Amino acid sequence: MKIDDAVTATNEFIDDAARDRVVVRGADAATYLQSQIAQEIRDLAVGDSRWTFVLDPTGKVESLARIRRAGDDEFVLDTDAGFGDGLLARINRFKIRVDAETTVEYADADSPSVEHELARIGGGWPRMGFEIEPGKTIPSATGVTTFAVNFQKGCYPGQELVERMDSRGADAPRSLRIVDLPQGGAPGDPVHDSDGNEVGSVTSVSGEGGLGIAAVKRGADIGRLPPHVT
């Protein structure tokens, strides 16, 4: 999956009613956001979108968002419901003498529809507050670095960690895997290997409880990798 195909390919995972939105508009909107996010947006056409990480200076994920160019000088970043304020605060953190106005628009729903959530879990796509803990999760642990980072762009906060792990070919201490669960499984439940060793924990569970996503220790052959991870 290519960066510019990822938004279309993940549409079934995303319930637009359950997304907070941060709007950035003004003469400096493009140049400022280009300096703050992990994705390249200078060539983004009006109406088009890409996935991006917004990182803290240490390289931890503050937000996984879609960024859409709504106009020449206007961008909309949408993220999971409940995390818009955090995204807004991070975008505003370094906004000094920048000709750009930022506002937040809140989701209509607190959580995605059952259908969207089933698709997301079946596809192994991370969700804020479940697979991604703001300020703690490293990008490589999400499985979506390929789609949310442009490795040819210039500097931005948190770039050093991302580039270092990529250049070294380093694996994250934990990775996301799709796992089959017993009925009644819940986020936080331990995951064990065939020898009974605890190797991870459940992060998301489908409505029926039979399928989930788990964060699994490096080297543990449990479940299956999401289809977008190569």
C-alpha positions as CSV (number, residue, x, y, z in Angstrom):
1,M,0.0,0.0,0.0
2,K,1.4,3.4,-1.0
3,I,1.1,6.6,1.1
4,D,-1.4,8.1,-1.3
5,D,-3.5,5.0,-1.3
6,A,-3.7,4.5,2.4
7,V,-6.5,7.0,3.1
8,T,-8.8,5.3,0.6
9,A,-7.8,1.8,1.7
10,T,-8.6,2.6,5.4
11,N,-11.9,4.4,4.8
12,E,-13.8,1.3,6.0
13,F,-12.0,1.6,9.4
14,I,-12.9,5.2,10.0
15,D,-16.2,6.5,11.2
16,D,-16.2,10.2,10.3
17,A,-18.9,10.9,13.0
18,A,-16.4,9.8,15.7
19,R,-13.5,12.1,14.7
20,D,-12.4,15.3,16.3
21,R,-11.0,17.9,13.8
22,V,-8.4,20.6,14.1
23,V,-8.5,23.3,11.5
24,V,-5.4,25.3,10.6
25,R,-5.9,28.3,8.3
26,G,-3.9,31.3,7.3
27,A,-1.0,32.4,5.1
28,D,1.6,30.4,7.1
29,A,-0.6,27.2,7.6
30,A,1.2,25.1,5.0
31,T,4.8,26.1,6.0
32,Y,4.0,25.8,9.7
33,L,2.4,22.3,9.5
34,Q,5.2,21.1,7.2
35,S,7.6,21.9,10.0
36,Q,5.5,20.1,12.7
37,I,4.2,16.8,11.3
38,A,5.8,13.7,10.0
39,Q,4.1,13.8,6.6
40,E,5.0,15.8,3.4
41,I,2.2,18.2,2.6
42,R,3.7,20.7,0.2
43,D,2.6,18.6,-2.8
44,L,-0.9,17.8,-1.3
45,A,-3.6,19.0,-3.7
46,V,-6.7,20.7,-2.4
47,G,-9.2,18.0,-1.4
48,D,-6.6,15.3,-1.0
49,S,-5.6,13.6,2.3
50,R,-2.8,11.7,3.9
51,W,-2.1,9.9,7.2
52,T,0.4,11.6,9.4
53,F,1.9,11.3,12.8
54,V,2.2,14.3,15.0
55,L,5.0,13.6,17.4
56,D,6.4,15.1,20.6
57,P,10.0,16.3,20.6
58,T,11.2,12.9,22.0
59,G,9.6,11.1,19.0
60,K,6.6,9.6,20.8
61,V,3.2,9.8,19.1
62,E,1.0,12.6,20.2
63,S,-1.6,11.9,17.5
64,L,-2.3,9.7,14.5
65,A,-4.4,11.9,12.1
66,R,-5.5,12.3,8.6
67,I,-4.6,15.7,7.2
68,R,-6.7,17.1,4.3
69,R,-5.9,20.2,2.4
70,A,-9.2,22.1,2.4
71,G,-7.8,25.1,0.5
72,D,-4.6,26.7,-0.4
73,D,-4.2,28.1,3.1
74,E,-6.4,25.7,5.1
75,F,-5.8,22.2,6.4
76,V,-8.0,19.9,8.5
77,L,-6.4,17.2,10.7
78,D,-8.9,14.6,12.0
79,T,-8.2,12.2,14.8
80,D,-10.2,9.8,17.1
81,A,-12.9,11.3,19.2
82,G,-11.7,12.6,22.5
83,F,-8.2,13.5,21.3
84,G,-8.8,16.7,19.4
85,D,-7.8,18.9,22.3
86,G,-4.5,17.1,22.7
87,L,-3.8,17.5,18.9
88,L,-4.7,21.2,19.1
89,A,-2.4,21.7,22.0
90,R,0.4,20.0,20.2
91,I,-0.1,22.0,17.0
92,N,-0.2,25.2,19.0
93,R,2.9,24.3,21.1
94,F,5.5,25.9,18.7
95,K,3.2,28.4,17.0
96,I,5.1,31.6,17.6
97,R,4.7,34.6,15.2
98,V,2.9,32.3,12.8
99,D,0.1,33.7,10.6
100,A,-2.3,30.8,11.2
101,E,-5.5,30.4,13.2
102,T,-6.2,27.0,14.8
103,T,-9.6,25.7,16.0
104,V,-11.0,22.4,17.1
105,E,-14.3,20.8,16.1
106,Y,-15.6,17.9,18.2
107,A,-17.0,14.6,17.1
108,D,-20.7,13.9,17.0
109,A,-20.1,10.4,18.5
110,D,-17.9,9.3,21.3
111,S,-16.9,6.0,19.6
112,P,-17.0,4.5,16.1
113,S,-20.0,2.5,14.9
114,V,-19.8,-1.3,15.4
115,E,-19.3,-1.9,11.7
116,H,-16.4,0.5,11.5
117,E,-14.8,-0.9,14.7
118,L,-15.1,-4.5,13.4
119,A,-13.4,-3.5,10.2
120,R,-10.7,-1.6,12.0
121,I,-9.9,-4.5,14.4
122,G,-10.0,-7.0,11.5
123,G,-7.5,-4.8,9.6
124,G,-5.3,-4.3,12.6
125,W,-5.4,-0.5,12.3
126,P,-4.4,1.4,15.5
127,R,-6.8,3.7,17.4
128,M,-5.9,6.5,19.8
129,G,-6.4,5.5,23.4
130,F,-6.3,1.8,22.5
131,E,-3.2,0.9,20.5
132,I,-1.7,4.5,20.8
133,E,-1.2,6.1,24.1
134,P,-0.3,9.8,23.5
135,G,3.2,10.7,24.6
136,K,4.2,7.1,25.3
137,T,3.8,5.0,22.1
138,I,6.7,5.0,19.6
139,P,5.8,5.2,15.9
140,S,7.3,1.9,14.9
141,A,5.0,0.1,17.5
142,T,1.9,1.1,15.5
143,G,2.6,-0.7,12.3
144,V,1.7,2.4,10.2
145,T,5.0,4.3,9.9
146,T,5.1,3.5,6.2
147,F,1.9,5.6,5.6
148,A,2.3,8.2,8.3
149,V,5.9,9.3,7.8
150,N,7.7,10.8,4.8
151,F,11.4,9.9,5.2
152,Q,12.6,12.4,2.6
153,K,11.1,15.6,4.1
154,G,12.9,18.2,6.3
155,C,13.1,18.4,10.0
156,Y,10.1,18.2,12.4
157,P,9.8,17.5,16.1
158,G,10.5,13.9,16.9
159,Q,12.2,13.1,13.6
160,E,15.4,11.9,15.1
161,L,13.9,8.8,16.8
162,V,11.9,7.8,13.7
163,E,14.9,8.2,11.4
164,R,17.3,6.4,13.7
165,M,15.1,3.3,14.0
166,D,14.4,3.3,10.3
167,S,18.1,3.6,9.3
168,R,19.1,0.8,11.7
169,G,16.2,-1.4,10.7
170,A,15.3,-1.7,14.3
171,D,12.1,-3.5,15.4
172,A,9.9,-2.0,18.0
173,P,9.9,-3.8,21.4
174,R,6.2,-4.6,20.7
175,S,4.2,-4.9,17.6
176,L,0.5,-5.0,16.9
177,R,-1.0,-8.4,15.8
178,I,-4.5,-9.5,15.1
179,V,-5.5,-12.3,17.5
180,D,-8.4,-14.7,18.0
181,L,-9.8,-14.4,21.5
182,P,-12.1,-16.4,23.7
183,Q,-15.6,-15.1,24.3
184,G,-15.5,-12.5,27.0
185,G,-12.0,-11.3,26.1
186,A,-11.3,-7.6,27.0
187,P,-8.7,-5.0,26.5
188,G,-5.9,-5.5,29.1
189,D,-6.2,-9.3,29.1
190,P,-2.8,-11.0,28.8
191,V,-1.8,-12.9,25.7
192,H,0.2,-16.1,26.0
193,D,2.3,-18.1,23.6
194,S,2.0,-21.9,23.1
195,D,4.2,-22.5,26.1
196,G,2.0,-20.5,28.4
197,N,4.4,-17.5,28.6
198,E,2.8,-14.0,28.8
199,V,4.0,-12.2,25.7
200,G,1.6,-9.3,25.4
201,S,-1.8,-7.8,26.1
202,V,-5.0,-7.2,24.3
203,T,-5.6,-3.6,23.2
204,S,-8.9,-3.8,21.3
205,V,-11.7,-6.4,21.1
206,S,-14.5,-6.8,18.6
207,G,-18.1,-6.5,19.8
208,E,-18.5,-10.3,19.9
209,G,-15.2,-10.7,21.7
210,G,-13.8,-13.3,19.2
211,L,-11.3,-11.1,17.5
212,G,-8.9,-8.5,18.8
213,I,-5.7,-6.6,18.4
214,A,-2.8,-7.2,20.8
215,A,0.5,-5.5,21.5
216,V,2.9,-8.5,21.4
217,K,6.6,-8.7,22.4
218,R,9.2,-8.7,19.7
219,G,9.9,-12.3,18.5
220,A,6.6,-13.8,19.7
221,D,4.8,-15.6,17.0
222,I,1.3,-15.0,18.1
223,G,-1.7,-14.2,15.9
224,R,-1.1,-12.6,12.5
225,L,0.3,-9.3,11.3
226,P,-2.1,-6.7,9.9
227,P,-2.3,-7.0,6.1
228,H,-0.8,-3.5,5.6
229,V,2.4,-4.5,7.5
230,T,5.0,-6.0,5.2
